[in-house]
Amino acid sequence: MPQAASGTTEPVATVATGLVFVEVARYPAAAASIFRLTPGSREREQRVKLALIGYGALGRNIEAMITEAEPSGQIVYFDDQAAGAQPFHTHDSEEFADFRFFVCLGYKHLNLRKQILDRLVALGRSVPHFMHPSSYVHPSVTIGHGSVIYPGCCIDRNTTIGRGVSLLNGTVIAHDGSVGDACWFGPGVTLSGHVTIGERTFVGSGSAVANDVEIGSGVIIGLATAVTKHLGDNVSAIGNPVRILARPLKLV
C-alpha cells in the first residue's frame, strides 16, 4: 500500500455504482487513489489473492459474498480449528504480505478484530473493504479498511464508517452519521440522521436509533431496541422504550 509522507494512511473510500472491492488512501495535498477490480483489467485476469482471518460461519459467509462478486485466485485461511487452514497467529507473516486481508471474526470478538486490523494496517498490508453490489452508498461516504457491507444496505450522504465494521443485510444509515471501528450491526438496523456511535459497539437486529443520538464505545444494544436517548460507554440496553440494564447482555 502506498504511504503518505508521514508514513501513515487515512482510510477513506469514495464509492461509485458497481464498486465491489476498494482500497483507498487519502494523502495530504494529494488526490485519493482507488483500487478497483474492473472487467478485463490486469488485476482481474491475474485474480486477487485473499486471506481470511477466522474461518467459522462468518468467514465462510464473507468468502461466498466476495467470490460470487469477484472470482478470486488463491485463498488462504487462518484458523486453528478449520481443517487445512494456517495457524491463526501466522496471519502477519511476510509470506502473505501480497494478499488482501479480511478479518472474519464475529460479534463476540470485536476487541480482537480491532487489534488485528490495526496491526495489519500498521504493517502496510492490503485491507480493502467490501460492498455488496446490491447496496447503495452515497459518493460522499467514507469507509475504513476491512469493513463489510452486506446486501441491501443504504448509507446516505456525509456518513463515516470506521475500520472493520460489519453492516448486515438491510442496514440503513441516514445522513451525517458516524460509526466507529469494529462495530457490528445486525440485519435491519436503522440509524436516523446525525447519529454517532463509538468503537466496538453491537447493535441487535431490527433496532432503530433516533436523530442526534450519541452512543458510546463497547455498548451492547439488544434485539429490536428503540434508542431515543444517549448511551454512555460499556452499557447494555434493550427495549422500546430503551432501558439500560444493570448487567451486561450476553451475546449468544
PEWO-V435734 format. One record per residue. N is the residue number from 1. RES is the residue in three letters. D_LAST is the distance of its C-alpha to the last C-alpha in Angstrom with 2 decimals. Layout:
n->N res->RES d_last->D_LAST
n->N res->RES d_last->D_LAST
This chain:
n->1 res->MET d_last->36.94
n->2 res->PRO d_last->39.92
n->3 res->GLN d_last->39.94
n->4 res->ALA d_last->41.28
n->5 res->ALA d_last->44.31
n->6 res->SER d_last->42.23
n->7 res->GLY d_last->40.22
n->8 res->THR d_last->37.03
n->9 res->THR d_last->35.65
n->10 res->GLU d_last->34.03
n->11 res->PRO d_last->31.46
n->12 res->VAL d_last->32.39
n->13 res->ALA d_last->32.62
n->14 res->THR d_last->34.94
n->15 res->VAL d_last->33.58
n->16 res->ALA d_last->36.03
n->17 res->THR d_last->35.80
n->18 res->GLY d_last->34.68
n->19 res->LEU d_last->33.40
n->20 res->VAL d_last->30.67
n->21 res->PHE d_last->30.64
n->22 res->VAL d_last->31.96
n->23 res->GLU d_last->32.63
n->24 res->VAL d_last->34.62
n->25 res->ALA d_last->36.04
n->26 res->ARG d_last->38.17
n->27 res->TYR d_last->41.14
n->28 res->PRO d_last->43.44
n->29 res->ALA d_last->46.37
n->30 res->ALA d_last->45.37
n->31 res->ALA d_last->43.89
n->32 res->ALA d_last->40.38
n->33 res->SER d_last->40.15
n->34 res->ILE d_last->37.81
n->35 res->PHE d_last->36.69
n->36 res->ARG d_last->36.39
n->37 res->LEU d_last->36.53
n->38 res->THR d_last->39.37
n->39 res->PRO d_last->41.06
n->40 res->GLY d_last->43.71
n->41 res->SER d_last->42.86
n->42 res->ARG d_last->43.48
n->43 res->GLU d_last->39.86
n->44 res->ARG d_last->38.77
n->45 res->GLU d_last->41.53
n->46 res->GLN d_last->40.43
n->47 res->ARG d_last->36.77
n->48 res->VAL d_last->34.06
n->49 res->LYS d_last->32.53
n->50 res->LEU d_last->28.74
n->51 res->ALA d_last->26.51
n->52 res->LEU d_last->22.73
n->53 res->ILE d_last->20.89
n->54 res->GLY d_last->17.81
n->55 res->TYR d_last->18.04
n->56 res->GLY d_last->14.80
n->57 res->ALA d_last->13.82
n->58 res->LEU d_last->14.19
n->59 res->GLY d_last->17.46
n->60 res->ARG d_last->18.84
n->61 res->ASN d_last->18.18
n->62 res->ILE d_last->19.94
n->63 res->GLU d_last->22.66
n->64 res->ALA d_last->23.37
n->65 res->MET d_last->23.75
n->66 res->ILE d_last->25.99
n->67 res->THR d_last->28.16
n->68 res->GLU d_last->28.68
n->69 res->ALA d_last->29.89
n->70 res->GLU d_last->31.91
n->71 res->PRO d_last->32.69
n->72 res->SER d_last->32.28
n->73 res->GLY d_last->34.15
n->74 res->GLN d_last->32.77
n->75 res->ILE d_last->29.01
n->76 res->VAL d_last->27.74
n->77 res->TYR d_last->24.24
n->78 res->PHE d_last->23.03
n->79 res->ASP d_last->20.44
n->80 res->ASP d_last->21.07
n->81 res->GLN d_last->19.34
n->82 res->ALA d_last->20.86
n->83 res->ALA d_last->24.35
n->84 res->GLY d_last->27.12
n->85 res->ALA d_last->25.20
n->86 res->GLN d_last->26.67
n->87 res->PRO d_last->25.41
n->88 res->PHE d_last->22.70
n->89 res->HIS d_last->24.98
n->90 res->THR d_last->27.88
n->91 res->HIS d_last->26.64
n->92 res->ASP d_last->29.15
n->93 res->SER d_last->32.07
n->94 res->GLU d_last->35.21
n->95 res->GLU d_last->35.26
n->96 res->PHE d_last->32.69
n->97 res->ALA d_last->34.16
n->98 res->ASP d_last->35.25
n->99 res->PHE d_last->31.88
n->100 res->ARG d_last->29.76
n->101 res->PHE d_last->26.30
n->102 res->PHE d_last->22.85
n->103 res->VAL d_last->19.93
n->104 res->CYS d_last->17.08
n->105 res->LEU d_last->14.25
n->106 res->GLY d_last->10.94
n->107 res->TYR d_last->9.37
n->108 res->LYS d_last->8.18
n->109 res->HIS d_last->11.92
n->110 res->LEU d_last->13.91
n->111 res->ASN d_last->16.42
n->112 res->LEU d_last->17.27
n->113 res->ARG d_last->17.55
n->114 res->LYS d_last->20.09
n->115 res->GLN d_last->21.96
n->116 res->ILE d_last->22.47
n->117 res->LEU d_last->23.58
n->118 res->ASP d_last->25.99
n->119 res->ARG d_last->27.36
n->120 res->LEU d_last->27.97
n->121 res->VAL d_last->29.71
n->122 res->ALA d_last->31.78
n->123 res->LEU d_last->32.88
n->124 res->GLY d_last->34.02
n->125 res->ARG d_last->31.77
n->126 res->SER d_last->31.39
n->127 res->VAL d_last->28.01
n->128 res->PRO d_last->28.52
n->129 res->HIS d_last->26.21
n->130 res->PHE d_last->25.68
n->131 res->MET d_last->26.25
n->132 res->HIS d_last->26.13
n->133 res->PRO d_last->29.67
n->134 res->SER d_last->28.70
n->135 res->SER d_last->27.49
n->136 res->TYR d_last->30.01
n->137 res->VAL d_last->30.31
n->138 res->HIS d_last->33.39
n->139 res->PRO d_last->35.71
n->140 res->SER d_last->35.45
n->141 res->VAL d_last->31.73
n->142 res->THR d_last->30.87
n->143 res->ILE d_last->27.87
n->144 res->GLY d_last->27.06
n->145 res->HIS d_last->26.70
n->146 res->GLY d_last->23.78
n->147 res->SER d_last->22.23
n->148 res->VAL d_last->21.18
n->149 res->ILE d_last->22.08
n->150 res->TYR d_last->20.94
n->151 res->PRO d_last->23.30
n->152 res->GLY d_last->24.76
n->153 res->CYS d_last->24.10
n->154 res->CYS d_last->26.89
n->155 res->ILE d_last->27.59
n->156 res->ASP d_last->30.81
n->157 res->ARG d_last->33.49
n->158 res->ASN d_last->33.47
n->159 res->THR d_last->29.73
n->160 res->THR d_last->28.44
n->161 res->ILE d_last->25.23
n->162 res->GLY d_last->24.53
n->163 res->ARG d_last->23.64
n->164 res->GLY d_last->20.52
n->165 res->VAL d_last->19.16
n->166 res->SER d_last->17.07
n->167 res->LEU d_last->18.30
n->168 res->LEU d_last->16.84
n->169 res->ASN d_last->19.10
n->170 res->GLY d_last->21.38
n->171 res->THR d_last->20.73
n->172 res->VAL d_last->23.90
n->173 res->ILE d_last->25.20
n->174 res->ALA d_last->28.61
n->175 res->HIS d_last->31.40
n->176 res->ASP d_last->31.61
n->177 res->GLY d_last->27.93
n->178 res->SER d_last->26.44
n->179 res->VAL d_last->22.95
n->180 res->GLY d_last->22.53
n->181 res->ASP d_last->21.44
n->182 res->ALA d_last->18.00
n->183 res->CYS d_last->16.49
n->184 res->TRP d_last->13.90
n->185 res->PHE d_last->14.80
n->186 res->GLY d_last->13.04
n->187 res->PRO d_last->15.70
n->188 res->GLY d_last->18.48
n->189 res->VAL d_last->18.29
n->190 res->THR d_last->21.83
n->191 res->LEU d_last->23.49
n->192 res->SER d_last->27.02
n->193 res->GLY d_last->29.84
n->194 res->HIS d_last->30.09
n->195 res->VAL d_last->26.43
n->196 res->THR d_last->25.56
n->197 res->ILE d_last->22.12
n->198 res->GLY d_last->21.86
n->199 res->GLU d_last->20.03
n->200 res->ARG d_last->16.40
n->201 res->THR d_last->15.24
n->202 res->PHE d_last->12.22
n->203 res->VAL d_last->13.48
n->204 res->GLY d_last->11.53
n->205 res->SER d_last->13.23
n->206 res->GLY d_last->16.63
n->207 res->SER d_last->17.14
n->208 res->ALA d_last->20.73
n->209 res->VAL d_last->22.47
n->210 res->ALA d_last->26.13
n->211 res->ASN d_last->29.07
n->212 res->ASP d_last->29.71
n->213 res->VAL d_last->26.48
n->214 res->GLU d_last->25.44
n->215 res->ILE d_last->21.87
n->216 res->GLY d_last->21.55
n->217 res->SER d_last->19.67
n->218 res->GLY d_last->16.30
n->219 res->VAL d_last->15.43
n->220 res->ILE d_last->12.15
n->221 res->ILE d_last->13.19
n->222 res->GLY d_last->11.34
n->223 res->LEU d_last->11.96
n->224 res->ALA d_last->15.75
n->225 res->THR d_last->16.98
n->226 res->ALA d_last->20.69
n->227 res->VAL d_last->21.36
n->228 res->THR d_last->25.06
n->229 res->LYS d_last->25.59
n->230 res->HIS d_last->25.07
n->231 res->LEU d_last->22.02
n->232 res->GLY d_last->22.66
n->233 res->ASP d_last->20.83
n->234 res->ASN d_last->17.64
n->235 res->VAL d_last->17.08
n->236 res->SER d_last->14.31
n->237 res->ALA d_last->15.68
n->238 res->ILE d_last->15.24
n->239 res->GLY d_last->17.81
n->240 res->ASN d_last->21.18
n->241 res->PRO d_last->23.00
n->242 res->VAL d_last->20.48
n->243 res->ARG d_last->20.17
n->244 res->ILE d_last->19.07
n->245 res->LEU d_last->17.05
n->246 res->ALA d_last->18.45
n->247 res->ARG d_last->15.22
n->248 res->PRO d_last->12.41
n->249 res->LEU d_last->9.40
n->250 res->LYS d_last->6.27
n->251 res->LEU d_last->3.80
n->252 res->VAL d_last->0.00
